Amino acid sequence: MTLPTFCQIGIVTQSGDSLIALPKQTVIFMVKDIVRGDGYKAEVNLLNSKIEKMNLQIQAHDSVTTTLQSKCRSYKATIDEYVTIDEVNQRTIQSLNKTSSKLRKQRNILGYFATALLVGLIVR
């Protein structure tokens, strides 16, 4: 600014203090600017605190998400393990069913032979 009031000519010295004569509108503008600046500083501080709170919330959400994802992986691993065990059990059941069917046939054959033998002994 190159207003005449800011020049050395506008300075009045009284008892060692330098006074500068400023127009009323300039002083009003300066006061408003200072008040706005203080308001902006408060607003910046408020916004920074909001940002910090939001960052904490995001970290909490990330922590929950990470925990849930690890639990999900654990559950999937457990399910895969149970599926594998179930497949083994199904094969064992099929094998036992085949063996049971063979043993049933053998028992029936032995029953027929035993019946025929007893009938033959009785008839004789």
N, CA, C and O atoms as CSV, one atom per row, in Angstrom:
chain,resi,resn,atom,element,x,y,z
A,1,MET,N,N,0.840,-1.174,0.000
A,1,MET,CA,C,0.000,0.000,0.000
A,1,MET,C,C,0.890,1.244,0.000
A,1,MET,O,O,1.884,1.326,0.722
A,2,THR,N,N,0.526,2.136,-0.774
A,2,THR,CA,C,1.285,3.391,-0.814
A,2,THR,C,C,0.358,4.559,-0.496
A,2,THR,O,O,0.310,5.548,-1.226
A,3,LEU,N,N,-0.364,4.430,0.587
A,3,LEU,CA,C,-1.206,5.543,1.009
A,3,LEU,C,C,-0.331,6.600,1.679
A,3,LEU,O,O,0.675,6.255,2.299
A,4,PRO,N,N,-0.683,7.853,1.571
A,4,PRO,CA,C,0.136,8.885,2.187
A,4,PRO,C,C,0.210,8.745,3.703
A,4,PRO,O,O,1.164,9.225,4.316
A,5,THR,N,N,-0.772,8.100,4.317
A,5,THR,CA,C,-0.749,7.971,5.778
A,5,THR,C,C,0.292,6.971,6.244
A,5,THR,O,O,0.691,6.997,7.409
A,6,PHE,N,N,0.745,6.081,5.348
A,6,PHE,CA,C,1.764,5.116,5.735
A,6,PHE,C,C,3.179,5.654,5.489
A,6,PHE,O,O,4.166,4.996,5.819
A,7,CYS,N,N,3.263,6.788,4.941
A,7,CYS,CA,C,4.578,7.373,4.690
A,7,CYS,C,C,5.121,7.988,5.972
A,7,CYS,O,O,4.386,8.162,6.944
A,8,GLN,N,N,6.368,8.307,5.972
A,8,GLN,CA,C,6.998,8.897,7.146
A,8,GLN,C,C,6.379,10.248,7.486
A,8,GLN,O,O,6.472,10.707,8.625
A,9,ILE,N,N,5.764,10.867,6.529
A,9,ILE,CA,C,5.164,12.183,6.764
A,9,ILE,C,C,3.977,12.052,7.703
A,9,ILE,O,O,3.684,12.974,8.464
A,10,GLY,N,N,3.283,10.903,7.657
A,10,GLY,CA,C,2.090,10.730,8.463
A,10,GLY,C,C,2.385,10.335,9.894
A,10,GLY,O,O,1.447,10.175,10.675
A,11,ILE,N,N,3.629,10.171,10.276
A,11,ILE,CA,C,3.971,9.725,11.623
A,11,ILE,C,C,4.073,10.938,12.536
A,11,ILE,O,O,4.776,11.904,12.240
A,12,VAL,N,N,3.369,10.868,13.629
A,12,VAL,CA,C,3.444,11.922,14.645
A,12,VAL,C,C,4.078,11.311,15.882
A,12,VAL,O,O,3.635,10.262,16.350
A,13,THR,N,N,5.097,11.944,16.412
A,13,THR,CA,C,5.806,11.395,17.568
A,13,THR,C,C,5.402,12.154,18.820
A,13,THR,O,O,5.500,13.380,18.882
A,14,GLN,N,N,4.943,11.401,19.819
A,14,GLN,CA,C,4.602,12.000,21.098
A,14,GLN,C,C,5.242,11.161,22.185
A,14,GLN,O,O,4.960,9.967,22.284
A,15,SER,N,N,6.049,11.721,22.956
A,15,SER,CA,C,6.734,11.089,24.086
A,15,SER,C,C,7.371,9.766,23.706
A,15,SER,O,O,7.233,8.794,24.449
A,16,GLY,N,N,8.034,9.694,22.625
A,16,GLY,CA,C,8.779,8.517,22.211
A,16,GLY,C,C,7.961,7.489,21.464
A,16,GLY,O,O,8.538,6.575,20.876
A,17,ASP,N,N,6.639,7.596,21.458
A,17,ASP,CA,C,5.803,6.656,20.712
A,17,ASP,C,C,5.545,7.201,19.327
A,17,ASP,O,O,5.414,8.410,19.133
A,18,SER,N,N,5.475,6.305,18.372
A,18,SER,CA,C,5.164,6.724,17.010
A,18,SER,C,C,3.689,6.470,16.761
A,18,SER,O,O,3.229,5.339,16.919
A,19,LEU,N,N,2.966,7.452,16.392
A,19,LEU,CA,C,1.550,7.304,16.071
A,19,LEU,C,C,1.383,7.504,14.574
A,19,LEU,O,O,2.009,8.380,13.977
A,20,ILE,N,N,0.546,6.698,13.987
A,20,ILE,CA,C,0.278,6.825,12.563
A,20,ILE,C,C,-1.189,7.177,12.427
A,20,ILE,O,O,-2.058,6.475,12.945
A,21,ALA,N,N,-1.447,8.215,11.762
A,21,ALA,CA,C,-2.832,8.621,11.529
A,21,ALA,C,C,-3.367,7.831,10.348
A,21,ALA,O,O,-2.834,7.913,9.242
A,22,LEU,N,N,-4.439,7.055,10.590
A,22,LEU,CA,C,-5.042,6.235,9.539
A,22,LEU,C,C,-6.480,6.682,9.335
A,22,LEU,O,O,-7.155,7.090,10.280
A,23,PRO,N,N,-6.931,6.604,8.119
A,23,PRO,CA,C,-8.339,6.924,7.887
A,23,PRO,C,C,-9.234,5.905,8.586
A,23,PRO,O,O,-8.839,4.759,8.797
A,24,LYS,N,N,-10.439,6.333,8.941
A,24,LYS,CA,C,-11.374,5.508,9.694
A,24,LYS,C,C,-11.716,4.215,8.939
A,24,LYS,O,O,-11.768,3.143,9.541
A,25,GLN,N,N,-11.944,4.313,7.654
A,25,GLN,CA,C,-12.298,3.118,6.873
A,25,GLN,C,C,-11.159,2.116,6.860
A,25,GLN,O,O,-11.398,0.909,6.901
A,26,THR,N,N,-9.924,2.597,6.804
A,26,THR,CA,C,-8.773,1.691,6.811
A,26,THR,C,C,-8.691,0.973,8.144
A,26,THR,O,O,-8.418,-0.227,8.188
A,27,VAL,N,N,-8.925,1.700,9.238
A,27,VAL,CA,C,-8.883,1.085,10.570
A,27,VAL,C,C,-9.993,0.052,10.701
A,27,VAL,O,O,-9.770,-1.040,11.223
A,28,ILE,N,N,-11.190,0.391,10.228
A,28,ILE,CA,C,-12.314,-0.557,10.281
A,28,ILE,C,C,-11.980,-1.809,9.472
A,28,ILE,O,O,-12.232,-2.929,9.917
A,29,PHE,N,N,-11.414,-1.612,8.287
A,29,PHE,CA,C,-11.020,-2.745,7.449
A,29,PHE,C,C,-9.971,-3.604,8.168
A,29,PHE,O,O,-10.045,-4.833,8.139
A,30,MET,N,N,-8.997,-2.952,8.810
A,30,MET,CA,C,-7.935,-3.701,9.519
A,30,MET,C,C,-8.507,-4.489,10.684
A,30,MET,O,O,-8.123,-5.639,10.898
A,31,VAL,N,N,-9.418,-3.890,11.441
A,31,VAL,CA,C,-10.027,-4.582,12.585
A,31,VAL,C,C,-10.840,-5.771,12.091
A,31,VAL,O,O,-10.747,-6.863,12.653
A,32,LYS,N,N,-11.632,-5.568,11.049
A,32,LYS,CA,C,-12.422,-6.674,10.487
A,32,LYS,C,C,-11.509,-7.790,9.997
A,32,LYS,O,O,-11.794,-8.974,10.184
A,33,ASP,N,N,-10.409,-7.391,9.366
A,33,ASP,CA,C,-9.456,-8.392,8.864
A,33,ASP,C,C,-8.830,-9.175,10.015
A,33,ASP,O,O,-8.658,-10.390,9.921
A,34,ILE,N,N,-8.491,-8.483,11.095
A,34,ILE,CA,C,-7.909,-9.160,12.269
A,34,ILE,C,C,-8.934,-10.113,12.882
A,34,ILE,O,O,-8.610,-11.253,13.215
A,35,VAL,N,N,-10.173,-9.639,13.028
A,35,VAL,CA,C,-11.236,-10.484,13.599
A,35,VAL,C,C,-11.483,-11.687,12.701
A,35,VAL,O,O,-11.618,-12.810,13.188
A,36,ARG,N,N,-11.542,-11.458,11.375
A,36,ARG,CA,C,-11.731,-12.577,10.447
A,36,ARG,C,C,-10.570,-13.560,10.543
A,36,ARG,O,O,-10.767,-14.775,10.526
A,37,GLY,N,N,-9.362,-13.019,10.643
A,37,GLY,CA,C,-8.184,-13.885,10.763
A,37,GLY,C,C,-8.247,-14.744,12.006
A,37,GLY,O,O,-7.913,-15.928,11.964
A,38,ASP,N,N,-8.682,-14.146,13.139
A,38,ASP,CA,C,-8.834,-14.925,14.370
A,38,ASP,C,C,-9.922,-15.976,14.197
A,38,ASP,O,O,-9.795,-17.107,14.668
A,39,GLY,N,N,-10.997,-15.582,13.511
A,39,GLY,CA,C,-12.074,-16.544,13.246
A,39,GLY,C,C,-11.596,-17.681,12.356
A,39,GLY,O,O,-11.960,-18.838,12.564
A,40,TYR,N,N,-10.779,-17.344,11.365
A,40,TYR,CA,C,-10.244,-18.376,10.479
A,40,TYR,C,C,-9.315,-19.319,11.226
A,40,TYR,O,O,-9.306,-20.526,10.981
A,41,LYS,N,N,-8.523,-18.748,12.150
A,41,LYS,CA,C,-7.636,-19.605,12.954
A,41,LYS,C,C,-8.459,-20.575,13.790
A,41,LYS,O,O,-8.135,-21.760,13.877
A,42,ALA,N,N,-9.527,-20.068,14.405
A,42,ALA,CA,C,-10.400,-20.941,15.195
A,42,ALA,C,C,-11.052,-21.990,14.303
A,42,ALA,O,O,-11.173,-23.152,14.691
A,43,GLU,N,N,-11.472,-21.578,13.102
A,43,GLU,CA,C,-12.090,-22.516,12.168
A,43,GLU,C,C,-11.096,-23.586,11.722
A,43,GLU,O,O,-11.444,-24.763,11.620
A,44,VAL,N,N,-9.864,-23.172,11.460
A,44,VAL,CA,C,-8.823,-24.132,11.065
A,44,VAL,C,C,-8.577,-25.125,12.200
A,44,VAL,O,O,-8.452,-26.326,11.962
A,45,ASN,N,N,-8.506,-24.619,13.444
A,45,ASN,CA,C,-8.303,-25.516,14.589
A,45,ASN,C,C,-9.471,-26.491,14.733
A,45,ASN,O,O,-9.271,-27.676,14.999
A,46,LEU,N,N,-10.688,-25.983,14.555
A,46,LEU,CA,C,-11.870,-26.840,14.640
A,46,LEU,C,C,-11.856,-27.900,13.543
A,46,LEU,O,O,-12.124,-29.074,13.798
A,47,LEU,N,N,-11.544,-27.477,12.329
A,47,LEU,CA,C,-11.493,-28.437,11.219
A,47,LEU,C,C,-10.390,-29.472,11.438
A,47,LEU,O,O,-10.582,-30.650,11.137
A,48,ASN,N,N,-9.243,-29.046,11.958
A,48,ASN,CA,C,-8.167,-30.003,12.248
A,48,ASN,C,C,-8.597,-31.012,13.302
A,48,ASN,O,O,-8.286,-32.198,13.193
A,49,SER,N,N,-9.313,-30.546,14.322
A,49,SER,CA,C,-9.775,-31.491,15.349
A,49,SER,C,C,-10.802,-32.455,14.758
A,49,SER,O,O,-10.815,-33.637,15.099
A,50,LYS,N,N,-11.667,-31.946,13.864
A,50,LYS,CA,C,-12.628,-32.839,13.195
A,50,LYS,C,C,-11.906,-33.872,12.339
A,50,LYS,O,O,-12.278,-35.045,12.318
A,51,ILE,N,N,-10.872,-33.426,11.636
A,51,ILE,CA,C,-10.096,-34.352,10.802
A,51,ILE,C,C,-9.436,-35.424,11.667
A,51,ILE,O,O,-9.420,-36.597,11.294
A,52,GLU,N,N,-8.897,-35.031,12.811
A,52,GLU,CA,C,-8.268,-36.004,13.711
A,52,GLU,C,C,-9.297,-37.014,14.214
A,52,GLU,O,O,-9.023,-38.213,14.265
A,53,LYS,N,N,-10.498,-36.519,14.590
A,53,LYS,CA,C,-11.548,-37.431,15.052
A,53,LYS,C,C,-11.969,-38.384,13.938
A,53,LYS,O,O,-12.185,-39.572,14.178
A,54,MET,N,N,-12.085,-37.860,12.723
A,54,MET,CA,C,-12.460,-38.714,11.594
A,54,MET,C,C,-11.375,-39.743,11.309
A,54,MET,O,O,-11.682,-40.888,10.977
A,55,ASN,N,N,-10.113,-39.350,11.434
A,55,ASN,CA,C,-9.018,-40.304,11.241
A,55,ASN,C,C,-9.076,-41.404,12.282
A,55,ASN,O,O,-8.833,-42.570,11.969
A,56,LEU,N,N,-9.401,-41.040,13.538
A,56,LEU,CA,C,-9.544,-42.057,14.589
A,56,LEU,C,C,-10.694,-43.006,14.266
A,56,LEU,O,O,-10.583,-44.215,14.466
A,57,GLN,N,N,-11.806,-42.450,13.762
A,57,GLN,CA,C,-12.931,-43.302,13.376
A,57,GLN,C,C,-12.553,-44.230,12.234
A,57,GLN,O,O,-12.923,-45.404,12.230
A,58,ILE,N,N,-11.817,-43.702,11.268
A,58,ILE,CA,C,-11.381,-44.536,10.137
A,58,ILE,C,C,-10.467,-45.646,10.623
A,58,ILE,O,O,-10.569,-46.784,10.164
A,59,GLN,N,N,-9.565,-45.320,11.558
A,59,GLN,CA,C,-8.682,-46.351,12.102
A,59,GLN,C,C,-9.486,-47.411,12.835
A,59,GLN,O,O,-9.198,-48.603,12.726
A,60,ALA,N,N,-10.506,-46.973,13.589
A,60,ALA,CA,C,-11.354,-47.938,14.297
A,60,ALA,C,C,-12.092,-48.824,13.298
A,60,ALA,O,O,-12.177,-50.037,13.488
A,61,HIS,N,N,-12.626,-48.223,12.233
A,61,HIS,CA,C,-13.317,-49.007,11.201
A,61,HIS,C,C,-12.346,-49.972,10.526
A,61,HIS,O,O,-12.692,-51.125,10.268
A,62,ASP,N,N,-11.132,-49.505,10.239
A,62,ASP,CA,C,-10.131,-50.377,9.627
A,62,ASP,C,C,-9.797,-51.540,10.546
A,62,ASP,O,O,-9.615,-52.669,10.088
A,63,SER,N,N,-9.717,-51.263,11.846
A,63,SER,CA,C,-9.412,-52.317,12.808
A,63,SER,C,C,-10.528,-53.355,12.830
A,63,SER,O,O,-10.274,-54.560,12.839
A,64,VAL,N,N,-11.758,-52.872,12.838
A,64,VAL,CA,C,-12.910,-53.793,12.839
A,64,VAL,C,C,-12.919,-54.600,11.540
A,64,VAL,O,O,-13.138,-55.811,11.560
A,65,THR,N,N,-12.684,-53.934,10.423
A,65,THR,CA,C,-12.668,-54.607,9.128
A,65,THR,C,C,-11.578,-55.670,9.082
A,65,THR,O,O,-11.808,-56.779,8.599
A,66,THR,N,N,-10.399,-55.336,9.581
A,66,THR,CA,C,-9.293,-56.294,9.594
A,66,THR,C,C,-9.634,-57.489,10.471
A,66,THR,O,O,-9.363,-58.632,10.104
A,67,THR,N,N,-10.230,-57.223,11.632
A,67,THR,CA,C,-10.621,-58.319,12.530
A,67,THR,C,C,-11.645,-59.220,11.863
A,67,THR,O,O,-11.531,-60.444,11.917
A,68,LEU,N,N,-12.647,-58.614,11.231
A,68,LEU,CA,C,-13.681,-59.412,10.562
A,68,LEU,C,C,-13.102,-60.217,9.397
A,68,LEU,O,O,-13.487,-61.366,9.181
A,69,GLN,N,N,-12.186,-59.619,8.655
A,69,GLN,CA,C,-11.580,-60.342,7.539
A,69,GLN,C,C,-10.757,-61.527,8.052
A,69,GLN,O,O,-10.780,-62.599,7.447
A,70,SER,N,N,-10.037,-61.348,9.151
A,70,SER,CA,C,-9.245,-62.460,9.682
A,70,SER,C,C,-10.169,-63.560,10.208
A,70,SER,O,O,-9.885,-64.745,10.032
A,71,LYS,N,N,-11.276,-63.171,10.854
A,71,LYS,CA,C,-12.234,-64.177,11.313
A,71,LYS,C,C,-12.855,-64.908,10.127
A,71,LYS,O,O,-13.062,-66.121,10.178
A,72,CYS,N,N,-13.146,-64.181,9.078
A,72,CYS,CA,C,-13.720,-64.789,7.876
A,72,CYS,C,C,-12.755,-65.806,7.279
A,72,CYS,O,O,-13.159,-66.905,6.900
A,73,ARG,N,N,-11.467,-65.432,7.195
A,73,ARG,CA,C,-10.466,-66.386,6.684
A,73,ARG,C,C,-10.379,-67.613,7.591
A,73,ARG,O,O,-10.251,-68.741,7.114
A,74,SER,N,N,-10.449,-67.382,8.904
A,74,SER,CA,C,-10.390,-68.496,9.848
A,74,SER,C,C,-11.588,-69.418,9.666
A,74,SER,O,O,-11.444,-70.641,9.659
A,75,TYR,N,N,-12.781,-68.822,9.519
A,75,TYR,CA,C,-13.983,-69.635,9.325
A,75,TYR,C,C,-13.914,-70.417,8.014
A,75,TYR,O,O,-14.308,-71.582,7.955
A,76,LYS,N,N,-13.411,-69.768,6.968
A,76,LYS,CA,C,-13.281,-70.471,5.688
A,76,LYS,C,C,-12.317,-71.641,5.802
A,76,LYS,O,O,-12.565,-72.711,5.245
A,77,ALA,N,N,-11.213,-71.439,6.527
A,77,ALA,CA,C,-10.247,-72.527,6.721
A,77,ALA,C,C,-10.895,-73.668,7.511
A,77,ALA,O,O,-10.687,-74.840,7.196
A,78,THR,N,N,-11.675,-73.326,8.533
A,78,THR,CA,C,-12.360,-74.349,9.327
A,78,THR,C,C,-13.367,-75.100,8.469
A,78,THR,O,O,-13.469,-76.324,8.559
A,79,ILE,N,N,-14.110,-74.379,7.639
A,79,ILE,CA,C,-15.092,-75.020,6.755
A,79,ILE,C,C,-14.387,-75.938,5.769
A,79,ILE,O,O,-14.847,-77.054,5.526
A,80,ASP,N,N,-13.282,-75.486,5.200
A,80,ASP,CA,C,-12.519,-76.324,4.271
A,80,ASP,C,C,-12.038,-77.590,4.964
A,80,ASP,O,O,-12.055,-78.675,4.383
A,81,GLU,N,N,-11.608,-77.438,6.212
A,81,GLU,CA,C,-11.147,-78.606,6.975
A,81,GLU,C,C,-12.297,-79.590,7.186
A,81,GLU,O,O,-12.122,-80.798,7.033
A,82,TYR,N,N,-13.487,-79.060,7.543
A,82,TYR,CA,C,-14.641,-79.931,7.741
A,82,TYR,C,C,-15.080,-80.590,6.440
A,82,TYR,O,O,-15.507,-81.745,6.442
A,83,VAL,N,N,-14.979,-79.868,5.336
A,83,VAL,CA,C,-15.336,-80.443,4.032
A,83,VAL,C,C,-14.393,-81.598,3.709
A,83,VAL,O,O,-14.832,-82.648,3.238
A,84,THR,N,N,-13.104,-81.407,3.960
A,84,THR,CA,C,-12.124,-82.470,3.720
A,84,THR,C,C,-12.431,-83.684,4.592
A,84,THR,O,O,-12.411,-84.821,4.121
A,85,ILE,N,N,-12.715,-83.428,5.870
A,85,ILE,CA,C,-13.045,-84.536,6.793
A,85,ILE,C,C,-14.315,-85.238,6.320
A,85,ILE,O,O,-14.398,-86.465,6.359
A,86,ASP,N,N,-15.310,-84.459,5.871
A,86,ASP,CA,C,-16.554,-85.053,5.396
A,86,ASP,C,C,-16.313,-85.931,4.166
A,86,ASP,O,O,-16.894,-87.010,4.051
A,87,GLU,N,N,-15.460,-85.473,3.250
A,87,GLU,CA,C,-15.148,-86.282,2.067
A,87,GLU,C,C,-14.503,-87.603,2.470
A,87,GLU,O,O,-14.843,-88.656,1.932
A,88,VAL,N,N,-13.576,-87.542,3.415
A,88,VAL,CA,C,-12.928,-88.772,3.896
A,88,VAL,C,C,-13.971,-89.678,4.544
A,88,VAL,O,O,-13.972,-90.888,4.318
A,89,ASN,N,N,-14.860,-89.091,5.352
A,89,ASN,CA,C,-15.897,-89.897,6.008
A,89,ASN,C,C,-16.850,-90.516,4.984
A,89,ASN,O,O,-17.268,-91.662,5.151
A,90,GLN,N,N,-17.199,-89.780,3.934
A,90,GLN,CA,C,-18.078,-90.319,2.901
A,90,GLN,C,C,-17.429,-91.512,2.190
A,90,GLN,O,O,-18.082,-92.518,1.912
A,91,ARG,N,N,-16.121,-91.375,1.900
A,91,ARG,CA,C,-15.415,-92.508,1.273
A,91,ARG,C,C,-15.365,-93.704,2.217
A,91,ARG,O,O,-15.524,-94.845,1.783
A,92,THR,N,N,-15.147,-93.453,3.496
A,92,THR,CA,C,-15.121,-94.539,4.476
A,92,THR,C,C,-16.482,-95.211,4.562
A,92,THR,O,O,-16.565,-96.437,4.636
A,93,ILE,N,N,-17.554,-94.416,4.554
A,93,ILE,CA,C,-18.912,-94.972,4.608
A,93,ILE,C,C,-19.184,-95.828,3.375
A,93,ILE,O,O,-19.748,-96.916,3.487
A,94,GLN,N,N,-18.787,-95.345,2.206
A,94,GLN,CA,C,-18.984,-96.130,0.987
A,94,GLN,C,C,-18.207,-97.441,1.058
A,94,GLN,O,O,-18.721,-98.492,0.676
A,95,SER,N,N,-16.992,-97.378,1.538
A,95,SER,CA,C,-16.180,-98.593,1.671
A,95,SER,C,C,-16.826,-99.563,2.648
A,95,SER,O,O,-16.891,-100.764,2.388
A,96,LEU,N,N,-17.305,-99.038,3.777
A,96,LEU,CA,C,-17.955,-99.899,4.778
A,96,LEU,C,C,-19.255,-100.482,4.233
A,96,LEU,O,O,-19.586,-101.630,4.531
A,97,ASN,N,N,-19.988,-99.717,3.449
A,97,ASN,CA,C,-21.219,-100.237,2.843
A,97,ASN,C,C,-20.907,-101.391,1.890
A,97,ASN,O,O,-21.614,-102.399,1.883
A,98,LYS,N,N,-19.846,-101.244,1.084
A,98,LYS,CA,C,-19.455,-102.320,0.177
A,98,LYS,C,C,-19.062,-103.555,0.969
A,98,LYS,O,O,-19.468,-104.670,0.644
A,99,THR,N,N,-18.257,-103.342,2.025
A,99,THR,CA,C,-17.818,-104.473,2.854
A,99,THR,C,C,-19.019,-105.126,3.526
A,99,THR,O,O,-19.102,-106.352,3.605
A,100,SER,N,N,-19.941,-104.315,4.005
A,100,SER,CA,C,-21.138,-104.835,4.664
A,100,SER,C,C,-21.972,-105.659,3.682
A,100,SER,O,O,-22.484,-106.724,4.027
A,101,SER,N,N,-22.097,-105.161,2.475
A,101,SER,CA,C,-22.859,-105.898,1.477
A,101,SER,C,C,-22.191,-107.231,1.161
A,101,SER,O,O,-22.874,-108.244,1.012
A,102,LYS,N,N,-20.853,-107.242,1.055
A,102,LYS,CA,C,-20.138,-108.501,0.804
A,102,LYS,C,C,-20.331,-109.475,1.966
A,102,LYS,O,O,-20.563,-110.667,1.761
A,103,LEU,N,N,-20.230,-108.949,3.190
A,103,LEU,CA,C,-20.393,-109.814,4.362
A,103,LEU,C,C,-21.817,-110.349,4.451
A,103,LEU,O,O,-22.019,-111.494,4.855
A,104,ARG,N,N,-22.800,-109.545,4.081
A,104,ARG,CA,C,-24.179,-109.994,4.087
A,104,ARG,C,C,-24.370,-111.131,3.089
A,104,ARG,O,O,-25.041,-112.119,3.385
A,105,LYS,N,N,-23.771,-110.985,1.894
A,105,LYS,CA,C,-23.855,-112.046,0.881
A,105,LYS,C,C,-23.189,-113.316,1.380
A,105,LYS,O,O,-23.720,-114.415,1.214
A,106,GLN,N,N,-22.002,-113.156,2.003
A,106,GLN,CA,C,-21.293,-114.334,2.518
A,106,GLN,C,C,-22.109,-115.005,3.619
A,106,GLN,O,O,-22.168,-116.233,3.694
A,107,ARG,N,N,-22.746,-114.184,4.484
A,107,ARG,CA,C,-23.557,-114.749,5.547
A,107,ARG,C,C,-24.751,-115.492,4.968
A,107,ARG,O,O,-25.120,-116.555,5.468
A,108,ASN,N,N,-25.357,-114.946,3.921
A,108,ASN,CA,C,-26.497,-115.612,3.293
A,108,ASN,C,C,-26.058,-116.927,2.653
A,108,ASN,O,O,-26.754,-117.937,2.763
A,109,ILE,N,N,-24.903,-116.914,1.984
A,109,ILE,CA,C,-24.397,-118.140,1.355
A,109,ILE,C,C,-24.117,-119.188,2.417
A,109,ILE,O,O,-24.471,-120.355,2.254
A,110,LEU,N,N,-23.469,-118.765,3.524
A,110,LEU,CA,C,-23.198,-119.720,4.602
A,110,LEU,C,C,-24.493,-120.229,5.216
A,110,LEU,O,O,-24.595,-121.394,5.601
A,111,GLY,N,N,-25.480,-119.344,5.304
A,111,GLY,CA,C,-26.787,-119.769,5.845
A,111,GLY,C,C,-27.426,-120.812,4.945
A,111,GLY,O,O,-28.003,-121.781,5.438
A,112,TYR,N,N,-27.333,-120.627,3.624
A,112,TYR,CA,C,-27.896,-121.607,2.696
A,112,TYR,C,C,-27.174,-122.942,2.821
A,112,TYR,O,O,-27.807,-123.998,2.860
A,113,PHE,N,N,-25.833,-122.889,2.884
A,113,PHE,CA,C,-25.068,-124.134,3.011
A,113,PHE,C,C,-25.383,-124.832,4.327
A,113,PHE,O,O,-25.526,-126.054,4.376
A,114,ALA,N,N,-25.490,-124.045,5.390
A,114,ALA,CA,C,-25.789,-124.644,6.700
A,114,ALA,C,C,-27.177,-125.267,6.691
A,114,ALA,O,O,-27.389,-126.346,7.243
A,115,THR,N,N,-28.120,-124.574,6.058
A,115,THR,CA,C,-29.495,-125.110,5.988
A,115,THR,C,C,-29.493,-126.381,5.139
A,115,THR,O,O,-30.136,-127.369,5.492
A,116,ALA,N,N,-28.780,-126.352,4.035
A,116,ALA,CA,C,-28.739,-127.523,3.161
A,116,ALA,C,C,-28.070,-128.692,3.900
A,116,ALA,O,O,-28.507,-129.836,3.779
A,117,LEU,N,N,-27.033,-128.406,4.647
A,117,LEU,CA,C,-26.335,-129.441,5.393
A,117,LEU,C,C,-27.234,-130.049,6.456
A,117,LEU,O,O,-27.271,-131.267,6.634
A,118,LEU,N,N,-27.952,-129.197,7.154
A,118,LEU,CA,C,-28.856,-129.708,8.204
A,118,LEU,C,C,-30.002,-130.494,7.594
A,118,LEU,O,O,-30.391,-131.544,8.106
A,119,VAL,N,N,-30.539,-129.978,6.498
A,119,VAL,CA,C,-31.622,-130.699,5.828
A,119,VAL,C,C,-31.095,-132.034,5.328
A,119,VAL,O,O,-31.790,-133.046,5.420
A,120,GLY,N,N,-29.871,-132.051,4.799
A,120,GLY,CA,C,-29.283,-133.285,4.304
A,120,GLY,C,C,-29.054,-134.267,5.445
A,120,GLY,O,O,-29.270,-135.467,5.275
A,121,LEU,N,N,-28.626,-133.785,6.591
A,121,LEU,CA,C,-28.400,-134.672,7.745
A,121,LEU,C,C,-29.710,-135.203,8.295
A,121,LEU,O,O,-29.796,-136.349,8.736
A,122,ILE,N,N,-30.714,-134.366,8.263
A,122,ILE,CA,C,-31.997,-134.794,8.803
A,122,ILE,C,C,-32.653,-135.806,7.857
A,122,ILE,O,O,-33.246,-136.788,8.302
A,123,VAL,N,N,-32.542,-135.564,6.589
A,123,VAL,CA,C,-33.151,-136.433,5.611
A,123,VAL,C,C,-32.413,-137.768,5.600
A,123,VAL,O,O,-33.066,-138.782,5.355
A,124,ARG,N,N,-31.254,-137.841,5.816
A,124,ARG,CA,C,-30.487,-139.070,5.726
A,124,ARG,C,C,-30.831,-139.989,6.775
A,124,ARG,O,O,-30.271,-141.084,6.844
